[in-house]
Amino acid sequence: MKPTLVEEPMNLDDLFATHAITEVTDAVKDLCFQNWPHISRILSTSETAKIGLSFSVEIDRSGAQPKITTRISYAEKHKDERESYIRDPRQRDFIEEGGKQ
């Protein structure tokens, strides 16, 4: 038995909410299973062994039949770094060279 938002009897908005939540939950699960090969590959080849998953949900009640669109996005985290040292412009040799290195 699935939980409901309120005790019976449900009004139409509560009924819609219950169905919408069920659809979103099922869609998230389906999207995870569908995309798992890619997610798993990223996890197994990533230096950090981490991946971020994001889900977005759009509920559209503007048409004759309400529509729910659930999306997944994921990416591995990339980092890059470069370190440089800049000569102190107050140092005498820097001033004598006109600031050129």
C-alpha positions, 0 to 999 in steps of 0.5 A, a space after each residue: 500500500 502506497 502512502 497518501 498525502 492525506 487521509 481519505 477521502 481525497 480531493 482532486 488536488 490531493 489525488 493529482 499530487 499522489 499520481 504526480 509524485 508516483 510518476 516522478 518517483 518512477 521516472 527517477 528510478 527509470 532514468 537511473 537504471 537507463 543511464 547506469 552504464 554511463 554513470 558506472 563508467 564515469 564512476 569507475 574511471 574518475 580520479 575522485 570516484 564521485 559523480 553528481 546526479 541532478 534531476 529536474 521535474 516540470 509539471 505542465 497542467 496547461 493542456 487537456 492532459 497534465 504532463 510531467 517531464 523528468 530529466 536527469 543530468 550527470 557529470 564527473 568533476 574535473 579540476 585543473 590547476 596551474 601555479 605561477 610565481 610573479 616576481 615582486 615589483 618592489 625588488 630592485 632587479 625588477 625595477 631596473 629591468 623596467 618590469 620585464 621578465 
